[in-house]
Amino acid sequence: MHRQLLNLCALALLAGCATTAPPPHAADGWQPMALPGKTPTRYSWTEKDGRPALEAASERSASIWRKRVEPALADVGEVSFSWWAQGLIPNASVADIDREDAVARVIFGFGGDIDKLSLRTRMKFELAQALTGEVPPYATLMYVWDSKLPVGTVVVNPRSDRIRKIVVDSGPGELHRWRDHRRDLAADFRLAFGEAPGPLVSMAVMTDSDNSRASARTWYGVVELKKPSAGSGAAAAAAPGP
């Protein structure tokens, strides 16, 4: 039950309910989000291989670095993001409830009609709202780096089917270098959830190693959203760094 409540709190934080004020050095609206009962991952501005980056250092810890999308983005197109991972967590798996850690995650929260969800899910959302003051996103899509699952695997979160993950890096072969990803966010949402996405309300990065009681160190580059129409340029650029 404790893990389920923690998961609900994490969802609500993605919706933008955190009461923690942003630190003076926070860039472009990004701020740290602690999870109840968890040692926070340390996030700090730096450079990595000549790129501005947000460094995430996890020591048996879990927390989020999040940005609200205000106003919410009604239409989403391509997204580009990058990460550089020092090493993997050997026993971790984003598909296992007891080992659900990842060295790298880029996370998107979407709005939607919560009344369409099952009674059980709505009750979970009401509990999260009571705990945090905000309703979680209607749906949360994560891009993750997993230790073993094949690239392209879609994972339904074992604690909440309103969180789904797509593996975009796997195994140790791409460690110690920048990995640049460009994805069709709307198409990936349809793949994961079987419906069109609602408005984009938040985005975040997360490195966690608490369930595995291990360590992880990752650097994140710019997260950039593109308008869906061809040649229309960037809708929003959100760099979790200076």
N, C-alpha and C positions, 0 to 999 in steps of 0.2 A: 504494500500500500504506500509506503514511504516513497518508493521509486516512482510510482504512478503519479503521486502528488508533485514530485520534483519535475517530472516530465511536463505536467500541466503548467507548472510555473515557468518552465523554459519556453513553452508555447506562448504564454501571456507576455513574457518579456519581448518576444519577437514582435508582438502586436504593438509594442511601444508603451508599456505601462510602467516602466521602471521609474522609481523615485530618486535614484542616484543622480546627482548633478554631474554634468560632464566636467572633466578636469580641464584646467586652463589650456592645456596643449592639444585638446581634442580638435581634430580637423574635420570640417565640413559636416558636423553633426554626428559623427561617430562617437560612441561612448561605451564604457565597460558595463556589463550587466552580470551581477553575481547571481548564483543559484543557491537557494536555501540549503544550508548544511554542507556546502561544498567549499573546499579550498579553491580560490579563484586562480585560473590560469593568468600568467603575467603577460600583458600586452604592452609593447613599447615601440616608439618610432625609431627607425634606424635606416640603414642602407644594406642591400645585399647584392653583391656582384654588380655594383654600379647602379642599382635601381633603388628608388625610395621604396620602403617596405614597412609593414607592420610585423614585428616579431612576436610570435606567440611561444611562450615557454611554459609547458605543463609538467608539473611534478605531482602526480597522483591528484590532479585537479581538473576542474571543469568550470568554465564560464564563457560568456559570449561577448563579442565586440559588435555592436549593433548600430544601425542608422535607420531612422524612420524615413519613409518616402512621403513627403508632404508637398503638394497634395498627392493623394494616391494616384498612381499611374494606371489609367483605364486600359490602355493597350500596351502590350509588351512585345518586343521583337527579339533581336539577338542580344546576348549578354557575353561579355568577355571578362575573364578573370585569370589570375596567375597565382601560383604558389611554388615554394621551394622547401622541400622537406629534408630534414637531417637524417631521419631514420624512421623505421616502422615500429609498431607495437606488435610483436610476433603473435600473441594470442588473441589480439583484438579482432572483432568482427561486427560490422554495423548491422548484421542480421541476427545477432545473438543477444538476448536480453541481459545476460550476465556479463558479457564482454563487449558491450556496445560503446566502443571508443573509436576515435579516428584522428589521425595526425592532421588532417585538413578537411574542412567543410566550408562551403559557401552556401548560404541559406537565404531563401526568399519566402516571405510571408504574404499570403493573398487573402483578400476579403471575399465574401460570398454570403449567400442566404443560409444562415445557421439553422433556420427553421426546417430546412430540407434534410438535416442530419438526423440520425437515429436518436431516440429518447435517451439511450445510454450515453451517447456522445454529448448531447446537449446538457445532460446532468454533469458530466465531467467539465464542460465549459463553464457551467454555473459555479462549480466548486472552484475552478481556477479564478474566476472573477471575484469570488468571495475572498480568496487568498491574496490576490494581487491588485484588485481594483479595476482590471481590464479583462475583456473577453479575448481569448486566444485568436489567432488568425483562423479563418475558415479552412485554410489548407496551407501546409508548409512543404516546400520542395527543397531538398538538399542535394548539392553535388559533393561527392565524397571521394577520398582516397582510402581504399581498403587494403588490408594486408594480403588477401587471397582471392576475393570474389572477382570474377571476370569483368572487364570493362563492358559497360552496357547493362549490367545487372540492375534491375529495379527492385528495391527492397521496401516493403511496407513495414513501418516501425512496429515492433512487437507490442508496444504499449499504447499506441494510438494510430489508427489508420488514417488520421488527418496529417500525418507526417510520412512522406515517402522520399526515398533516396535513390539517386542514380550514381553508380560507380563510374567515374571518369578517369581515374588512375588506379592501378592495382600492382601490388608487389613491389620489390626493391629496384626494378630495372631503371626507373627514372629518377632515383634519388640524387641529391647533390647537384641539381641544376634547376633552372626555372622551367616550369611547365606552364605553357600558355594555352588557354582553352577558350574557344568561341562556340557558343551553344544557341540554338533557337529555343528561347525560354518558353514561349507559348506551346511549341510542339512537344517539348519535354514534359510540360505540365499535362498535356493531353495524354501522352504516353503513360505517365505515372498514375494519373487520376481518372482517365477515361472521360474527361469533360473539358470544356474550354476554361481558361483561367479567369478569375475575377480580377479586380484591381490590385495592383502590387502595393502593399502597405509598408513593407520593411525588408531590409536585407542585412545580413550579418556574416561574420566569419567565426569559426569556433575550432579550437584544438583542445581535445580532452583525453585524459588518460586515467581517470579516477576509478572506473570499474576494473581495469586491469592492474591498478596500483603500480603504474609504470611512469615513464617519462617520455615526453615528445617535444620537439622543437621545429617550428615551421615559420616561414616568412610569407606574407601575403602582399601582392601588388594591387594595382587598381582594379576595381569592379566597375565596369562601364556598361550602361544600358543603351541600346540603340532603338530608335523609333522603328515600328514595323514596316513603314513605307520605304521603298528602295531610294537610297540617295538623300534621305532627309536629315542625316547627321545624328549626333548623339542626343538622346533625350535626357540623360543624366549621367554624369561621371562622378563616381564616389570612390575616392581613393582612401583606404584606411591607413593613411600615412600623411606626412607633412606636405 
